[in-house]
Amino acid sequence: KKLHSSDFAASCAKIFSASDSDSDKTLVVGELVVAMNAVRSEMAVECEEITSAKAEAAVFDFDLDRNKSLDGGEFSKLCKILIISSIIKENPADVAKYCFAAEGVAGKEGGMPTK
């Protein structure tokens, strides 16, 4: 329930806005490092510190419109996956693929499914 609550959505939006240094309503890799580390600390996600390589992998997996950045909706999905993967102690990319498959969404070459 928590991952679908308005409080969770507000927390994601707050982290997104604070990390969007150029205010273009998207997060590129450098901004995403800041945002994902904020998710780690503010939402008590147990995972290693986020590096540029991990942020690049997240963009690759969650950038559904392939613009090399994440918008608010894409970032919110990433936050949910980070929390779930932390709880069940599994790789976030594997958890994301499983969740999208469970939704019946077909994948796109080189990342998660399209919108």
OpenMM code with the backbone's topology and positions (N, CA, C; nanometers):
from openmm import Vec3, app, unit

residues = "LYS LYS LEU HIS SER SER ASP PHE ALA ALA SER CYS ALA LYS ILE PHE SER ALA SER ASP SER ASP SER ASP LYS THR LEU VAL VAL GLY GLU LEU VAL VAL ALA MET ASN ALA VAL ARG SER GLU MET ALA VAL GLU CYS GLU GLU ILE THR SER ALA LYS ALA GLU ALA ALA VAL PHE ASP PHE ASP LEU ASP ARG ASN LYS SER LEU ASP GLY GLY GLU PHE SER LYS LEU CYS LYS ILE LEU ILE ILE SER SER ILE ILE LYS GLU ASN PRO ALA ASP VAL ALA LYS TYR CYS PHE ALA ALA GLU GLY VAL ALA GLY LYS GLU GLY GLY MET PRO THR LYS".split()
positions = [
    Vec3(0.0821, -0.1195, 0.0000),
    Vec3(0.0000, 0.0000, 0.0000),
    Vec3(0.0865, 0.1258, 0.0000),
    Vec3(0.1961, 0.1217, 0.0770),
    Vec3(0.2792, 0.2412, 0.0894),
    Vec3(0.3319, 0.2887, -0.0457),
    Vec3(0.3712, 0.1950, -0.1336),
    Vec3(0.4281, 0.2329, -0.2625),
    Vec3(0.3256, 0.2957, -0.3569),
    Vec3(0.1982, 0.2858, -0.3216),
    Vec3(0.0929, 0.3463, -0.4032),
    Vec3(0.0268, 0.4652, -0.3326),
    Vec3(0.0842, 0.5065, -0.2195),
    Vec3(0.0238, 0.6145, -0.1415),
    Vec3(0.0624, 0.7518, -0.1956),
    Vec3(-0.0161, 0.8498, -0.1569),
    Vec3(0.0149, 0.9882, -0.1966),
    Vec3(0.1408, 1.0369, -0.1249),
    Vec3(0.1662, 0.9870, -0.0044),
    Vec3(0.2890, 1.0244, 0.0667),
    Vec3(0.4127, 0.9764, -0.0080),
    Vec3(0.4071, 0.8534, -0.0596),
    Vec3(0.5194, 0.8003, -0.1363),
    Vec3(0.5403, 0.8821, -0.2634),
    Vec3(0.4320, 0.9118, -0.3337),
    Vec3(0.4413, 0.9921, -0.4563),
    Vec3(0.5010, 1.1293, -0.4263),
    Vec3(0.4599, 1.1888, -0.3150),
    Vec3(0.5121, 1.3203, -0.2766),
    Vec3(0.6614, 1.3122, -0.2428),
    Vec3(0.7028, 1.2044, -0.1752),
    Vec3(0.8447, 1.1866, -0.1432),
    Vec3(0.9282, 1.1727, -0.2699),
    Vec3(0.8788, 1.0950, -0.3655),
    Vec3(0.9502, 1.0793, -0.4924),
    Vec3(0.9603, 1.2130, -0.5655),
    Vec3(0.8488, 1.2855, -0.5692),
    Vec3(0.8466, 1.4150, -0.6379),
    Vec3(0.9419, 1.5148, -0.5724),
    Vec3(0.9487, 1.5126, -0.4390),
    Vec3(1.0379, 1.6029, -0.3665),
    Vec3(1.1843, 1.5725, -0.3993),
    Vec3(1.2200, 1.4450, -0.3970),
    Vec3(1.3571, 1.4047, -0.4297),
    Vec3(1.3878, 1.4389, -0.5752),
    Vec3(1.2937, 1.4120, -0.6638),
    Vec3(1.3117, 1.4421, -0.8060),
    Vec3(1.3397, 1.5912, -0.8249),
    Vec3(1.2551, 1.6752, -0.7689),
    Vec3(1.2704, 1.8207, -0.7859),
    Vec3(1.4017, 1.8716, -0.7280),
    Vec3(1.4382, 1.8198, -0.6112),
    Vec3(1.5622, 1.8638, -0.5473),
    Vec3(1.6850, 1.8211, -0.6277),
    Vec3(1.6738, 1.7122, -0.7024),
    Vec3(1.7873, 1.6603, -0.7795),
    Vec3(1.7936, 1.7151, -0.9217),
    Vec3(1.6855, 1.7745, -0.9685),
    Vec3(1.6779, 1.8282, -1.1048),
    Vec3(1.7461, 1.9651, -1.1090),
    Vec3(1.8795, 1.9623, -1.1138),
    Vec3(1.9581, 2.0852, -1.0983),
    Vec3(1.9341, 2.1896, -1.2067),
    Vec3(1.8948, 2.1473, -1.3267),
    Vec3(1.8707, 2.2447, -1.4335),
    Vec3(1.7216, 2.2718, -1.4559),
    Vec3(1.6374, 2.2161, -1.3707),
    Vec3(1.4915, 2.2391, -1.3724),
    Vec3(1.4265, 2.2087, -1.5067),
    Vec3(1.4780, 2.1065, -1.5774),
    Vec3(1.4180, 2.0708, -1.7062),
    Vec3(1.3172, 1.9565, -1.6956),
    Vec3(1.2833, 1.9176, -1.5717),
    Vec3(1.1858, 1.8133, -1.5430),
    Vec3(1.2296, 1.6744, -1.5890),
    Vec3(1.3612, 1.6565, -1.6027),
    Vec3(1.4193, 1.5249, -1.6291),
    Vec3(1.5475, 1.5120, -1.5470),
    Vec3(1.5858, 1.3876, -1.5217),
    Vec3(1.7111, 1.3614, -1.4521),
    Vec3(1.8058, 1.2888, -1.5459),
    Vec3(1.9198, 1.3508, -1.5728),
    Vec3(2.0262, 1.2848, -1.6488),
    Vec3(2.1138, 1.2104, -1.5479),
    Vec3(2.2127, 1.1372, -1.5958),
    Vec3(2.2912, 1.0488, -1.5103),
    Vec3(2.3451, 1.1188, -1.3851),
    Vec3(2.4098, 1.2342, -1.4012),
    Vec3(2.4661, 1.3040, -1.2857),
    Vec3(2.3609, 1.3410, -1.1825),
    Vec3(2.2471, 1.3883, -1.2281),
    Vec3(2.1376, 1.4234, -1.1374),
    Vec3(2.0779, 1.2972, -1.0744),
    Vec3(2.0758, 1.1898, -1.1517),
    Vec3(2.0180, 1.0654, -1.1017),
    Vec3(2.1029, 1.0036, -0.9909),
    Vec3(2.2341, 1.0220, -0.9964),
    Vec3(2.3206, 0.9749, -0.8874),
    Vec3(2.2757, 1.0412, -0.7566),
    Vec3(2.2556, 1.1722, -0.7616),
    Vec3(2.2109, 1.2470, -0.6438),
    Vec3(2.0738, 1.1970, -0.5985),
    Vec3(1.9825, 1.1815, -0.6931),
    Vec3(1.8455, 1.1394, -0.6599),
    Vec3(1.8413, 0.9990, -0.6009),
    Vec3(1.9126, 0.9062, -0.6621),
    Vec3(1.9104, 0.7679, -0.6134),
    Vec3(1.9761, 0.7571, -0.4761),
    Vec3(2.0800, 0.8348, -0.4507),
    Vec3(2.1401, 0.8344, -0.3171),
    Vec3(2.0472, 0.8995, -0.2149),
    Vec3(1.9678, 0.9967, -0.2580),
    Vec3(1.8674, 1.0553, -0.1688),
    Vec3(1.7601, 0.9526, -0.1350),
    Vec3(1.7201, 0.8728, -0.2330),
    Vec3(1.6238, 0.7650, -0.2068),
    Vec3(1.6826, 0.6690, -0.1038),
    Vec3(1.8105, 0.6349, -0.1208),
    Vec3(1.8777, 0.5454, -0.0250),
    Vec3(1.8664, 0.5991, 0.1175),
    Vec3(1.8983, 0.7258, 0.1355),
    Vec3(1.9023, 0.7800, 0.2712),
    Vec3(1.7637, 0.8182, 0.3248),
    Vec3(1.6821, 0.8812, 0.2443),
    Vec3(1.5533, 0.9315, 0.2924),
    Vec3(1.4464, 0.8234, 0.3035),
    Vec3(1.4579, 0.7190, 0.2235),
    Vec3(1.3578, 0.6120, 0.2259),
    Vec3(1.4138, 0.4836, 0.2870),
    Vec3(1.5316, 0.4934, 0.3474),
    Vec3(1.5952, 0.3804, 0.4163),
    Vec3(1.6092, 0.2570, 0.3276),
    Vec3(1.6564, 0.2795, 0.2060),
    Vec3(1.6812, 0.1690, 0.1135),
    Vec3(1.8211, 0.1147, 0.1414),
    Vec3(1.8290, -0.0143, 0.1638),
    Vec3(1.9570, -0.0774, 0.1924),
    Vec3(2.0219, -0.1236, 0.0632),
    Vec3(2.1181, -0.0461, 0.0167),
    Vec3(2.1950, -0.0833, -0.1011),
    Vec3(2.3262, -0.0049, -0.0982),
    Vec3(2.4167, -0.0445, -0.1847),
    Vec3(2.5444, 0.0254, -0.1928),
    Vec3(2.5224, 0.1669, -0.2438),
    Vec3(2.6209, 0.2530, -0.2180),
    Vec3(2.6139, 0.3892, -0.2698),
    Vec3(2.6003, 0.3843, -0.4215),
    Vec3(2.5197, 0.4749, -0.4737),
    Vec3(2.4934, 0.4788, -0.6176),
    Vec3(2.6082, 0.5505, -0.6878),
    Vec3(2.6605, 0.4863, -0.7899),
    Vec3(2.7692, 0.5423, -0.8703),
    Vec3(2.7127, 0.5866, -1.0055),
    Vec3(2.7953, 0.6541, -1.0830),
    Vec3(2.7539, 0.6923, -1.2186),
    Vec3(2.7192, 0.5691, -1.3016),
    Vec3(2.7957, 0.4621, -1.2858),
    Vec3(2.7682, 0.3392, -1.3621),
    Vec3(2.6309, 0.2830, -1.3271),
    Vec3(2.5951, 0.2844, -1.1986),
    Vec3(2.4628, 0.2337, -1.1583),
    Vec3(2.3517, 0.3256, -1.2083),
    Vec3(2.3766, 0.4556, -1.2070),
    Vec3(2.2770, 0.5500, -1.2583),
    Vec3(2.2597, 0.5331, -1.4092),
    Vec3(2.3691, 0.5107, -1.4810),
    Vec3(2.3601, 0.4851, -1.6255),
    Vec3(2.2773, 0.3600, -1.6524),
    Vec3(2.2986, 0.2565, -1.5725),
    Vec3(2.2209, 0.1329, -1.5880),
    Vec3(2.0731, 0.1591, -1.5612),
    Vec3(2.0435, 0.2438, -1.4621),
    Vec3(1.9044, 0.2768, -1.4317),
    Vec3(1.8395, 0.3529, -1.5465),
    Vec3(1.9131, 0.4475, -1.6054),
    Vec3(1.8594, 0.5192, -1.7213),
    Vec3(1.8327, 0.4203, -1.8343),
    Vec3(1.9269, 0.3310, -1.8579),
    Vec3(1.9113, 0.2303, -1.9631),
    Vec3(1.7860, 0.1459, -1.9397),
    Vec3(1.7629, 0.1074, -1.8141),
    Vec3(1.6498, 0.0200, -1.7817),
    Vec3(1.5160, 0.0923, -1.7714),
    Vec3(1.5141, 0.2157, -1.7233),
    Vec3(1.3879, 0.2826, -1.6916),
    Vec3(1.3507, 0.3964, -1.7851),
    Vec3(1.4363, 0.4325, -1.8777),
    Vec3(1.4089, 0.5417, -1.9723),
    Vec3(1.3176, 0.4890, -2.0822),
    Vec3(1.1890, 0.4872, -2.0543),
    Vec3(1.0931, 0.4253, -2.1449),
    Vec3(1.0783, 0.4990, -2.2778),
    Vec3(1.1002, 0.6305, -2.2791),
    Vec3(1.0873, 0.7046, -2.4044),
    Vec3(1.2216, 0.7261, -2.4749),
    Vec3(1.3276, 0.6676, -2.4193),
    Vec3(1.4609, 0.6668, -2.4796),
    Vec3(1.5168, 0.8064, -2.5080),
    Vec3(1.4966, 0.8998, -2.4119),
    Vec3(1.5541, 1.0335, -2.4280),
    Vec3(1.6793, 1.0529, -2.3419),
    Vec3(1.7337, 0.9435, -2.2904),
    Vec3(1.8581, 0.9416, -2.2115),
    Vec3(1.8472, 1.0170, -2.0796),
    Vec3(1.7264, 1.0211, -2.0262),
    Vec3(1.7006, 1.0813, -1.8958),
    Vec3(1.5712, 1.0205, -1.8416),
    Vec3(1.5442, 1.0445, -1.7140),
    Vec3(1.4208, 0.9947, -1.6539),
    Vec3(1.3289, 1.1108, -1.6202),
    Vec3(1.2020, 1.0959, -1.6554),
    Vec3(1.1027, 1.1947, -1.6145),
    Vec3(1.0459, 1.1516, -1.4793),
    Vec3(0.9527, 1.2260, -1.4271),
    Vec3(0.8990, 1.1970, -1.2946),
    Vec3(0.8357, 1.0598, -1.2823),
    Vec3(0.7607, 1.0181, -1.3826),
    Vec3(0.6962, 0.8866, -1.3795),
    Vec3(0.7974, 0.7737, -1.3839),
    Vec3(0.8974, 0.7883, -1.4690),
    Vec3(1.0026, 0.6870, -1.4789),
    Vec3(1.0804, 0.6788, -1.3480),
    Vec3(1.1071, 0.7943, -1.2869),
    Vec3(1.1790, 0.7975, -1.1607),
    Vec3(1.0977, 0.7326, -1.0492),
    Vec3(0.9673, 0.7572, -1.0473),
    Vec3(0.8807, 0.6964, -0.9466),
    Vec3(0.8845, 0.5437, -0.9552),
    Vec3(0.8835, 0.4903, -1.0780),
    Vec3(0.8939, 0.3451, -1.0962),
    Vec3(1.0282, 0.2949, -1.0444),
    Vec3(1.1339, 0.3693, -1.0727),
    Vec3(1.2661, 0.3329, -1.0233),
    Vec3(1.2679, 0.3304, -0.8703),
    Vec3(1.2084, 0.4298, -0.8062),
    Vec3(1.2034, 0.4331, -0.6595),
    Vec3(1.1356, 0.3084, -0.6051),
    Vec3(1.0233, 0.2703, -0.6637),
    Vec3(0.9520, 0.1501, -0.6185),
    Vec3(1.0400, 0.0269, -0.6314),
    Vec3(1.1077, 0.0144, -0.7432),
    Vec3(1.1938, -0.1017, -0.7657),
    Vec3(1.3103, -0.1030, -0.6681),
    Vec3(1.3699, 0.0128, -0.6410),
    Vec3(1.4803, 0.0190, -0.5440),
    Vec3(1.4345, -0.0278, -0.4059),
    Vec3(1.3163, 0.0132, -0.3659),
    Vec3(1.2646, -0.0259, -0.2350),
    Vec3(1.2336, -0.1753, -0.2319),
    Vec3(1.1648, -0.2248, -0.3337),
    Vec3(1.1315, -0.3677, -0.3379),
    Vec3(1.2584, -0.4518, -0.3403),
    Vec3(1.3542, -0.4148, -0.4235),
    Vec3(1.4777, -0.4937, -0.4338),
    Vec3(1.5550, -0.4915, -0.3023),
    Vec3(1.5472, -0.3813, -0.2292),
    Vec3(1.6130, -0.3725, -0.0991),
    Vec3(1.5481, -0.4685, 0.0009),
    Vec3(1.4175, -0.4755, -0.0032),
    Vec3(1.3445, -0.5616, 0.0901),
    Vec3(1.3708, -0.7090, 0.0613),
    Vec3(1.3672, -0.7464, -0.0665),
    Vec3(1.3819, -0.8889, -0.0994),
    Vec3(1.5257, -0.9275, -0.1320),
    Vec3(1.6161, -0.8298, -0.1247),
    Vec3(1.7600, -0.8551, -0.1449),
    Vec3(1.7911, -0.9157, -0.2822),
    Vec3(1.7361, -0.8541, -0.3852),
    Vec3(1.7607, -0.8962, -0.5235),
    Vec3(1.8091, -0.7776, -0.6054),
    Vec3(1.8724, -0.8066, -0.7174),
    Vec3(1.9221, -0.7043, -0.8085),
    Vec3(1.8048, -0.6208, -0.8616),
    Vec3(1.8147, -0.4861, -0.8546),
    Vec3(1.7048, -0.4010, -0.9028),
    Vec3(1.6650, -0.4273, -1.0483),
    Vec3(1.7610, -0.4524, -1.1368),
    Vec3(1.7272, -0.4783, -1.2773),
    Vec3(1.6451, -0.6057, -1.2905),
    Vec3(1.6798, -0.7080, -1.2133),
    Vec3(1.6038, -0.8334, -1.2174),
    Vec3(1.4624, -0.8137, -1.1625),
    Vec3(1.4513, -0.7369, -1.0549),
    Vec3(1.3199, -0.7093, -0.9967),
    Vec3(1.2339, -0.6313, -1.0959),
    Vec3(1.2944, -0.5333, -1.1621),
    Vec3(1.2199, -0.4535, -1.2603),
    Vec3(1.1688, -0.5411, -1.3739),
    Vec3(1.2549, -0.6268, -1.4266),
    Vec3(1.2126, -0.7151, -1.5360),
    Vec3(1.0982, -0.8050, -1.4922),
    Vec3(1.1072, -0.8587, -1.3715),
    Vec3(1.0011, -0.9442, -1.3195),
    Vec3(0.8702, -0.8658, -1.3066),
    Vec3(0.8773, -0.7456, -1.2490),
    Vec3(0.7560, -0.6648, -1.2298),
    Vec3(0.6907, -0.6284, -1.3622),
    Vec3(0.7719, -0.5887, -1.4596),
    Vec3(0.7146, -0.5557, -1.5903),
    Vec3(0.6557, -0.6804, -1.6568),
    Vec3(0.7218, -0.7937, -1.6436),
    Vec3(0.6697, -0.9176, -1.7011),
    Vec3(0.5374, -0.9553, -1.6343),
    Vec3(0.5289, -0.9361, -1.5029),
    Vec3(0.4064, -0.9666, -1.4296),
    Vec3(0.2909, -0.8773, -1.4740),
    Vec3(0.3249, -0.7563, -1.5170),
    Vec3(0.2224, -0.6644, -1.5688),
    Vec3(0.1824, -0.6998, -1.7112),
    Vec3(0.2572, -0.7911, -1.7737),
    Vec3(0.2264, -0.8306, -1.9105),
    Vec3(0.2715, -0.7299, -2.0135),
    Vec3(0.3727, -0.6512, -1.9790),
    Vec3(0.4238, -0.5487, -2.0702),
    Vec3(0.5418, -0.6072, -2.1465),
    Vec3(0.5369, -0.5986, -2.2781),
    Vec3(0.6460, -0.6524, -2.3604),
    Vec3(0.7689, -0.5637, -2.3497),
    Vec3(0.8848, -0.6256, -2.3516),
    Vec3(1.0101, -0.5519, -2.3399),
    Vec3(1.0545, -0.4898, -2.4708),
    Vec3(1.1498, -0.3995, -2.4604),
    Vec3(1.2103, -0.3348, -2.5754),
    Vec3(1.3585, -0.3673, -2.5708),
    Vec3(1.4197, -0.3859, -2.6829),
    Vec3(1.5624, -0.4209, -2.6854),
    Vec3(1.6423, -0.3207, -2.6029),
    Vec3(1.7255, -0.3751, -2.5122),
    Vec3(1.8151, -0.2897, -2.4349),
    Vec3(1.7519, -0.2157, -2.3214),
    Vec3(1.6611, -0.2742, -2.2514),
    Vec3(1.6063, -0.2083, -2.1350),
    Vec3(1.4671, -0.2555, -2.1017),
    Vec3(1.3981, -0.1791, -2.0240),
    Vec3(1.2650, -0.2156, -1.9805),
    Vec3(1.1646, -0.1885, -2.0930),
    Vec3(1.0420, -0.2316, -2.0735),
    Vec3(0.9383, -0.2146, -2.1754),
    Vec3(0.9087, -0.0681, -2.2075),
    Vec3(0.8556, -0.0467, -2.3251),
    Vec3(0.8115, 0.0866, -2.3623),
    Vec3(0.6811, 0.1172, -2.2908),
    Vec3(0.6392, 0.2425, -2.2932),
    Vec3(0.5146, 0.2828, -2.2267),
    Vec3(0.3957, 0.2191, -2.2937),
] * unit.nanometer
topology = app.Topology()
chain = topology.addChain("A")
for resn in residues:
    res = topology.addResidue(resn, chain)
    for name in ("N", "CA", "C"):
        topology.addAtom(name, app.Element.getBySymbol(name[0]), res)
